[in-house]
Amino acid sequence: MSLKAKLEAVIYAAEEPVTLGQLAVLFADEALEWKAEKEAAAEAQAEEPAAAETESSPLVQETLPDLTVAPDALEEADAAEELDEGAGVEESAGLEARTTAGLETGGTLSEADGDAPEAVADAAGEEAAAPDAGPADAEAKRAARLRDREARGVIKKFLDELVAEYAVDGRGIEIREIAGGYRMATKPECHDAVRSFIKGQKPPLKLSLPALETLAVIAYKQPVTAPEVNEIRGVDSSAVFGSLLARKLIATAGRKPVIGRPILYKTTREFLLRFGLKDVSELPSMEEFEKMAASELEEELAGDEAAGAEAAAEFNPDLSVETNGTGADREAEAAAESAQGAREASNSKTE
């Protein structure tokens, strides 16, 4: 199995993002072995064309210089060599004589020969530079750092290749860099299909609306104090802070250098893991929030209008009967009033 396949398997099996350091510890030997094999293959491939070119080139012998030497030049070289040998013998004899004279007079080699102190100093320097534990440890640490750097470089190369391979359109999964590590996740284009599937599953534990509001304020204003969060939200968030701290979504970040020194809060790595972020810089901007809020409002209004039209279609009574009935009642009332008026008029005439 190749090293790339092993890296892919580890990233898939890990519940949390896998860091480059963790992968370097696991596969350092294999990464260095792969690098050595590639370098050896590259050197062999570079040497073969050079050797073939040298053997097949007919101009090599023609371009070589003429190395034949004339007999007179040979005789002169032999004479110069004999003179050099004689001078060397005389110099050696003189040095031996000076050394013997110095030792007989109780002196040292440094007193007999002026060049000897340098040799003595070199010897003393070699003794002083004898290997000890300190330099050896430093060299070992340097070698370990170099080895780790080379392994990380090879593994990073394979990770970049995996990210590029998963980024093609034919895949529904991608390898993303989240919270300093690598993790497999579904592509945004497939979120609708995944969401429709998840709706049929058991719902996960969710945060309440006050908790989400408080977490959003901390994420965008961090580091921030509890009174500042309360002022932004307009309500007391003490209980919500306890819930977020228990879930490890926020943590303390020291104290603010003001009167009272209130505690500062910030988001944690768990927050990045839960929301699938590389860092807080990937949080949506206010403009993006406004666009999302506007689109959601339009969807809600459209849904309300559709629901109102459907309800109106279901409840559509025939108002013609009611209208006619109302008119008949009015005519009857008018006739009764007219009859009452006629009776009153006749009674007045009789009287």
Secondary structure in CASP SS format (residue, H / E / C, confidence):
PFRMAT SS
TARGET T0000
AUTHOR 0000-0000-0000
METHOD secondary structure of the structure
MODEL  1
M C 1.00
S C 1.00
L H 1.00
K H 1.00
A H 1.00
K H 1.00
L H 1.00
E H 1.00
A H 1.00
V H 1.00
I H 1.00
Y H 1.00
A H 1.00
A C 1.00
E C 1.00
E C 1.00
P C 1.00
V E 1.00
T C 1.00
L H 1.00
G H 1.00
Q H 1.00
L H 1.00
A H 1.00
V H 1.00
L H 1.00
F H 1.00
A H 1.00
D H 1.00
E H 1.00
A H 1.00
L H 1.00
E H 1.00
W H 1.00
K H 1.00
A H 1.00
E H 1.00
K H 1.00
E H 1.00
A H 1.00
A H 1.00
A H 1.00
E H 1.00
A H 1.00
Q H 1.00
A H 1.00
E H 1.00
E H 1.00
P H 1.00
A H 1.00
A H 1.00
A H 1.00
E H 1.00
T H 1.00
E H 1.00
S H 1.00
S C 1.00
P C 1.00
L C 1.00
V H 1.00
Q H 1.00
E H 1.00
T H 1.00
L C 1.00
P C 1.00
D C 1.00
L C 1.00
T C 1.00
V C 1.00
A C 1.00
P H 1.00
D H 1.00
A H 1.00
L H 1.00
E H 1.00
E H 1.00
A H 1.00
D H 1.00
A H 1.00
A H 1.00
E H 1.00
E H 1.00
L H 1.00
D H 1.00
E H 1.00
G H 1.00
A H 1.00
G H 1.00
V H 1.00
E H 1.00
E H 1.00
S H 1.00
A H 1.00
G H 1.00
L H 1.00
E H 1.00
A H 1.00
R H 1.00
T H 1.00
T H 1.00
A H 1.00
G H 1.00
L H 1.00
E H 1.00
T C 1.00
G C 1.00
G C 1.00
T C 1.00
L H 1.00
S H 1.00
E H 1.00
A H 1.00
D C 1.00
G C 1.00
D C 1.00
A H 1.00
P H 1.00
E H 1.00
A H 1.00
V H 1.00
A H 1.00
D H 1.00
A H 1.00
A H 1.00
G H 1.00
E H 1.00
E H 1.00
A H 1.00
A C 1.00
A C 1.00
P C 1.00
D C 1.00
A H 1.00
G H 1.00
P H 1.00
A H 1.00
D H 1.00
A H 1.00
E H 1.00
A H 1.00
K H 1.00
R H 1.00
A H 1.00
A H 1.00
R H 1.00
L H 1.00
R H 1.00
D H 1.00
R H 1.00
E H 1.00
A H 1.00
R H 1.00
G H 1.00
V H 1.00
I H 1.00
K H 1.00
K H 1.00
F H 1.00
L H 1.00
D H 1.00
E H 1.00
L H 1.00
V H 1.00
A H 1.00
E H 1.00
Y H 1.00
A C 1.00
V C 1.00
D C 1.00
G C 1.00
R C 1.00
G C 1.00
I E 1.00
E E 1.00
I E 1.00
R E 1.00
E E 1.00
I E 1.00
A C 1.00
G C 1.00
G E 1.00
Y E 1.00
R E 1.00
M E 1.00
A E 1.00
T E 1.00
K C 1.00
P H 1.00
E H 1.00
C H 1.00
H H 1.00
D H 1.00
A H 1.00
V H 1.00
R H 1.00
S H 1.00
F H 1.00
I H 1.00
K C 1.00
G C 1.00
Q C 1.00
K C 1.00
P C 1.00
P C 1.00
L C 1.00
K C 1.00
L C 1.00
S C 1.00
L H 1.00
P H 1.00
A H 1.00
L H 1.00
E H 1.00
T H 1.00
L H 1.00
A H 1.00
V H 1.00
I H 1.00
A H 1.00
Y H 1.00
K H 1.00
Q C 1.00
P C 1.00
V E 1.00
T E 1.00
A H 1.00
P H 1.00
E H 1.00
V H 1.00
N H 1.00
E H 1.00
I H 1.00
R H 1.00
G C 1.00
V C 1.00
D C 1.00
S C 1.00
S H 1.00
A H 1.00
V H 1.00
F H 1.00
G H 1.00
S H 1.00
L H 1.00
L H 1.00
A H 1.00
R C 1.00
K C 1.00
L C 1.00
I E 1.00
A E 1.00
T E 1.00
A E 1.00
G E 1.00
R E 1.00
K C 1.00
P C 1.00
V C 1.00
I C 1.00
G C 1.00
R C 1.00
P C 1.00
I E 1.00
L E 1.00
Y E 1.00
K E 1.00
T E 1.00
T C 1.00
R H 1.00
E H 1.00
F H 1.00
L H 1.00
L H 1.00
R H 1.00
F H 1.00
G C 1.00
L C 1.00
K C 1.00
D C 1.00
V H 1.00
S H 1.00
E H 1.00
L C 1.00
P C 1.00
S C 1.00
M H 1.00
E H 1.00
E H 1.00
F H 1.00
E H 1.00
K H 1.00
M H 1.00
A H 1.00
A H 1.00
S H 1.00
E H 1.00
L H 1.00
E H 1.00
E H 1.00
E H 1.00
L H 1.00
A H 1.00
G H 1.00
D H 1.00
E H 1.00
A H 1.00
A H 1.00
G H 1.00
A H 1.00
E H 1.00
A H 1.00
A H 1.00
A H 1.00
E H 1.00
F C 1.00
N C 1.00
P C 1.00
D C 1.00
L H 1.00
S H 1.00
V H 1.00
E H 1.00
T H 1.00
N H 1.00
G H 1.00
T H 1.00
G H 1.00
A H 1.00
D H 1.00
R H 1.00
E H 1.00
A H 1.00
E H 1.00
A H 1.00
A H 1.00
A H 1.00
E H 1.00
S H 1.00
A H 1.00
Q H 1.00
G H 1.00
A H 1.00
R H 1.00
E H 1.00
A H 1.00
S H 1.00
N H 1.00
S H 1.00
K H 1.00
T H 1.00
E C 1.00
END
